[in-house]
Amino acid sequence: MSNDEKDSLQFMDLPTELLLQILGQLSYKDILRCRQSCKHLDTITRTDANILYKIQLGLNGLQDGPSTSLKVHDRLRILAEYQAGWDDLRFGPMRIVAMSTHGVWELVRNVLAQRNRNSLVFVQLPSAVRGIDERLWTLDSIQRDIRDFAMDPTQNLLCILETSQTEVHIHLRTLNAGDAHPLASNARISYVQEISYWSYSIRICSGYLAILFPASPVSNLCVWNWTSGRLHLEISGQILAYSFLTDHHIVLIRRHSAAELLVIDLRSVSPKGTPVDEVDYICSFRFPALKPDATVDYASGERLFAVFMRGSDSSSVYGSPMFLIPLDSLLPHFYRIPNLAPKLQVEWDKWGPKGTRAIPVSLRHSPVWIRNVYGMRFVDLVTETGGDPYVFVADFNQAAFRKASMNEEYVTGARTMKLVYEDSTLGWPSQMFADPVTTSLPYRWGKVHLPRNYESDNVDYDGAMVSEDAIVVVDCSQFDKTKYCILSICSALDIQHIVIHQD
């Protein structure tokens, strides 16, 4: 081949196999953009199983798991069944797991755990679609006074909080065996607390461990690198709630002149012990002006943030809106910020009306219910006078919404999940906000009706949580036990086994 021929060789002249290998290194969004740029790229990416699998994972907000012997065609089939199960709200028989006492609990991905005095009980929730069996195990050898705990199954990490009047000890263990975690240079992190706190808010994200020590009027938020044990960030002030935004960003809610989300880059943080009003943040996202006695109870989520606000009239069901905020509504704003322009303030009308949805929720919510969001789904337990209780399920995946909006069955309302296009306005500004608040982020929603009893065992539901494969409804009505009512998604082949009622 001559030099002129080499110079004239173009990207599209490469063999199809090589093109697919290159495209396979892109994000699913970039692959979709390439489809729009060229008919040939569109054709080859619609017939390659690996590319299709990557696109479907991205559209559904999922990540590929550890290496498996399953071929990519089998993984595509399982993924399609998984998504169809959530689209149609198909669940298998209700499974009730009862645990003694009312210890603190946690639900992360598909692992449910509860403290039982000085031990921890774990349940790996089953998944018929993905072929995951239920597994129960107990860690009895901890020998600690467990005040609270957190876990990250993806890192086999268990964080146990042991408290005294003056110190908090954070023990870093393996989730499967309770041994000292091999990646932690020190298996125990200690922190001096000036007062003893009633509750803690613990979150893990990659190499960071964060704990909010809530108190009035001043709370402390601490972030450690758990592998090295180094205290990375310490902020004090009127911090109402917080969550990780990305692997390197944390978002916290403070009450200043108005409630606002502050985005902080953990790679360039303020000195330890910084008041929240002086912290170096990238940008703030302001909420509508609140009444003086309205407050923010908590925030949770990773790809979808749920910010719960409580009005002054605690006896009214209309005093509690939940703001659902996709990560994609925030990222474009602070990624465009010039390096020389920190502390950018984004007013509500620039991001909120089109980028969020405010939904009235039940008053059963409290800071305990931190797992009503997983991925892009939100759940809420609803009990109506004279009717059966049900779980309200909302899906804010915008790619899935756009796909559904082109499906005639969704448009006509024939599918289980319904489409919401219309704007909604909070109708009680006198209780919460100074002015009416309108939001318009589209979403899909559906109902999962719950039985009043199960196998002659009466249940009294207290709240709903959601995981990767299941809805978990909690029943704390009995003095000596907590019951977890588990509904796992199933494929169409298992639909005859469903025991819940459908509309």
N, C-alpha and C positions, 0 to 999 in steps of 0.2 A: 504494500500500500504506500503510495507516495505521500509526501508531506502535505500536499494540497488536499488529498483525499482525507488524511487524518484531521486536518483543520476543519473540513466540511462535515465531519461526523457530528451529528446532533443527538441530543438526549433521546429523541423518539426513534432513533435508528438502533438503539440497543435492543438486544433480544428480549422477548417478553418475560422470560424467567428472571432476567436481571432487573428489568423494570419493576417487577412485582417485589423483588427483594428490597429494592430502594424504597418503594412506596410503603412497604411493611415497616420501615423505620420511622415513618411519620405518625403524627397523632391522627386519630380518626377524623377530626375536624379538617385537618390539612388534606387527608385523602378525599374527603367529600368536596373540598375546593378543587382538587385536581380533576375530579370527575366533571366538574362544570367547565373546565378549561379545554378539554379535548375529548372527542368522541372515542378515540382509541383507548385512552386511559379509563374512560367510563365503562367501556365494554370489558376490558380485562379485569377490572376490579369488581365487576358484578358476577364474575364466574370463578374467582379464586376463593376457596373456602377460608384460607387464613385471613385474607383481607376482609371478607364478609364477617368473620368472627370478631375481628378487632373493631369493626364499625358497630356491630350490634352490642358489644361490650360497652363501647363508649356512649352509644345512644341511650343505653339503660343505666348509665352511671356505675358500671361494675368494673372490676379489675380481675384479670386472670389469676387463678390460684397457683399453688405450687405445681411443678411439673407432674404430669399424670400420664398413664398409659393410654388414656382415651384418645382416639383419633379426633382430628378437628371437626369432622362431620358429626361425630357423636356429641362433641361439645356444643356445636351449633344447635343440634336437636334439643339437648338439655336446656340450653339457654332460651330457645323458643318456648318450651314447655314452662319454664320458670316465669317468663314474662307473661305468657298467656294465663297462668295461674293468678298472677296479681291483676292483670287486666280484667279478668272475669270474677275476681274475688272467690276463687274456688279453694275451699279448705277441707281437709280431712277430718276425721272424728276428733272431738275435743278430748284432750289429754289433761288430766288434773294432777299436778305435782304438789303435794302438801309438805310443808316444812314446819318444824316445831318452832314455837315462839314467834316474835315479831322483830327479828333482827334486821339490820339494814341490808338492802339488796342492791344488786347491780345487774344490768342486762347490756352486754356489749357483743355486737354482731350476733352470733347464735349461741352464746354462752350466758346462762342465767346463774347467778350465785347469791347466796344469802349467808349472813353471819349467824352462827348458832353458838352463843356464848363465846368460847375461845377456839372455836373451829369454824371452818368455812365449808359449805356444801355447794357443789357445782353440778349443773345439768347442761350437757351439750344437747341443744334442741335438735330434734330429727328433721330431716328433709327428704321426703319421698321422691321429689323431683330430682334432687342431686345425689341421691343414694347415700345420705348420711344417716347413720343410726344414732338413736338416743344413747347417751352415756352419762352415768352418774359417778361422781367421785367426791371424797371428803378429805380435807387436810386437817388431821387431828393433832399433828405434831408441831403446830406453830408456837404454842406455849407463850402467847402474848395476850394482853388485854386489848382486843381489837375494838377500836373506837369507830373506825371507818376503813374502807378499802376501795381500790380501783384496780382495773385489769385491762390488759391489751393482749387478746389472744394471738394477734399476728406476730407479737414479739415474745410470746410465752412469758409475759410479765405480770406479776402480782405485786401491788403496792399496799402495804398494811400500815395503818396509822395507829400508833400507840401514844397516849397522851398522859401528861401529869399536870400539875398546877403551873409549871413553869416551862415545860418543854414538850415538843412534838417529835416523836421518833418515827421515821419513815423506813420501813423494812422492805427491801427489794428482793422478791423471791420469784421462783419459777411457778407458773400457773399450774403445771401438770403435777409437780411433786412437792412444791413448797421449799425447795432448797434455795440457797443463796444464788441470785441470778449471775451467771458467768460473765455477763457483759458489764456488770456494775463493779467499778474499782473498789467501792466500799458498800457493803450490803446494808448499811444503815446510814441514813442522813438525819441529822438532828437540827432542830430549829427552836430558838427561844421564843416563847409566846408570853406577852405581858399579862394576858388574862386567859382563862379557860373558856373555850368556845363551845357552844352547844352543837354546832354542825359545821361541816366542811364541804367545799365543792372541789372535787379532785378530777383532773383531766390529764390524759396522756396523749401526746402526739409525737410520733417518731422518737427522737432523743430527748424530748422535753417532758417534764412533769410539773404541772401547775396546781397550786392549791390556793383557794380563796378562803381567808379566815374572816367570815362575816361578823360584823359588830356594828353597833350604833354609838356615835355617829361616824366612826372611822373603821374601815375594813382594811385588811392587808392582803395583797395578792403577791405570791411568790412563785417564781419559775426557776426550776433547777435543770441542769443537764444531768439526767439520772445516771448516765454511764460514768461520768467523772465525779458526780456529787457536788459540783460547783453551783452556788447560788448565782443565777444569771440575771434575775430581775426581781426587784422588790419595790412595790408601789403601795402607797397608803392613801386613804381618802374615802369619799363617798362612791365606792365602787359597788354597783348594784348587781352586776353579773358579768360573766366573761365566757369566751370560747376561743378555740384555735380557729384561725381563718385558713391558713395554709401551714406547711411544715415550718415556716419561718415567720409567720405573722400571727399575732394574737389580737383579738378584738374584745374590748371591755365596754361596759355601759356605765356611764357616770351621769349623775344628775347635776347639771350646771344651771344655766339659765333655762335650758330645756334638756330632756333626755337625749343623749347622743351616743353613737357608736364611735369609739376611738380605735384606730388601727395602728398597732405598734409593730415595728420591725425588730425582731429579737436579735438580729445580727448587728444592730447599732442602737443600743438601748441607753437609757439614762442611768446615772449612778444609783446604787442601791439606797433604799430609804427615801426615794423621791416622792413628794406629794403628787397626787394624780393631776392636780391643776397645773403642775410644772413639768409633767412628763413630755418627752420628745416623741410626738406621734406623727405619723405620716399624714393622716387626714381624719376628719370626723364627719360622720353622717348624722344629720340632725333629724329628730322626730318632730312631729307637730307639737306645738306648745301644750304642755300639760297643765291641768289644774294643780294648785299648790299641794293638795293632799292625795294626788294620784301618784302611783309608784310603779316601778318595774320589778317584777318578782324574780325572774331568771331568764337566761338565754341558753339555748342548747343547739346542737347540730354541728355538722361538718360541711356538707354540700348545701344543706338547707337549714337556715337558722330560724328558730322559733323564739320570739321575744314576747314574753307574757307580761301584760300590764293589768294592774288592778285599780279599779276606780274607788272613789270615796265611799260609795254605798255598797258595802260588802254583802248586804242582804239581797241585792238585785242581781239576777242572772245576766243582766246587760252591762255589768260593770267590768267584764273581763275579756277584752279582745286579745287574740293571739296574732302577732304580726309574723307572717311567713316570708322569709327573705332568702331567695336563692343566692348562692355564692356569686353567680354570674351577674347579679345586679350590683355587686360591689367592686369586683375585680377591675372592670374597665376604668373606673374612676381613679383608683390609686396607682394603677400601672402607667397611667398617662401623666403622672405628676413629675415635673422636672426635679432634678436632684437639688436645685437651689431654692425650691419652693415647698418647704415642709409645712405641716400644720394647715393644709388646705381644708376649708370648711365647705362641705357639700350640703346645701340647704334641702329640705324635704321635697320641695317641688321639682328638684333636679334629679332625684333618684327614687323617691318613695311611691308616688301615685302609680307609675307604670311598672316599677320593679318589685312591688310587694303586694301582698293580699292580707287584709285584716279580717279575721274570722272570729265571731263570738264563740267562746268555748264555755264548758261547764265550770262551776265553781269548785269541782273536786280537785282541780289543779293546785299544786303546791310545789315548792322546790324539790320535793321528793320525786315528782314525775319528770325526770330529766331524760327519759328514753322514749318520749312520744314522737321522736323524729328518727328516721333512718334513711340514708340516701336522700331521695327527693320526696319521701312519703311522710305524712303527718297523720296521727290518729288521735281521736278523742272519744271518751266514753260518754254516751248520751242516754239519759233516762228521762222518759216522758211520762207524765201522769196518765195512768190507765193503759200504758203501752209497754211492750217488752223493751228491755234495754238493747242498745246496739252500739257498735263501734263505727264512728264516722271516719272514713279513710279518704284523704286528699293526696293527690299525686301532682307535684309541681314540675315534673320533667317536661320541659318545653318542647324538646324534640318529639317525645311521645305524644304530646298534645297536638302538635302540628300534623303528625301522621294520622292521629285519630280524627282530626277535623276534616280529613279528606275521605273518611270512611262513612258511607251512607248509613250504616247501622248506628254509629255514634251520633251522627247529625240528627237522625229521627228519634233518638232516645231509646233504641231497641237493645243497647248493650247495658251490662250491669253498671259500668262506670258512666257517669254523665259529664257533659262538657259545660264549663262555666266561662262564658265570654264577657258577660255584662259587668259593668262597674258596680261596686257596692260601697255604700256610705254608712259609716257608723252613725246610728240614729240617736245617740245619747250624749251629745257633746257637753251637756251641762254636768255630767258626772265624771268625764275623763279629760276631754280636750276643750280648749278655748273655742275652737271652731269645728264644724263638721269635717270629717276626714274621709276622702274617697280613694279607693285603691282599685286596680284593674288588672293585675297579673292573672292571666288565664290558668285554669287548672281543671283536673278531672276529679270526680268524687263518687263515692259509693257507700253503701251501708252493709255491715255484717251484723245480722241479728243474732242475739245470744239467747240460749235457753235459760229458763228460770231455774231449772234443776237438771242434774246430770246423773244418771244411774241412781235415782232416789236420793241424791245428795244435793240439798239446797245450796244455792250460791247467792252471794250478795256482792255484786261487783263494786269495786272502789275506784278503779282507774285502768287505763289501757296503755300498753307499751307496744313497740314494733321493733322487730329485728330483721335480719336479712331474709329469713324464710317464714316468719310467723308473726302473728299477733298474740300478745300475752296479756290476759286480763287478770288483775289482782283482786283477791278477796281476802280482806282482813277482818271479817265479821266475827270470827271465832277467837276466843280469848287465847287459846293455847297453840294456834297454828296459823300460818299464812298459806293460802291456796293460790297456785298459779294455774290458770286455765289457758292451755296452749292450743292454738289453732294454726296448723302448718299448712302451707299451700300444697296443692296436689295437682296432678295432671288430669286431663279430661278422661283418661281411662279409669281413674279412681273416683269419678264424680258421684257414683252411686253410693259411696260410703259417707257422704256428707250428712252431718247431723244438725247443722244449723239451718234456720229457716231462711228462705229467700223471698224477696218481694214478688 
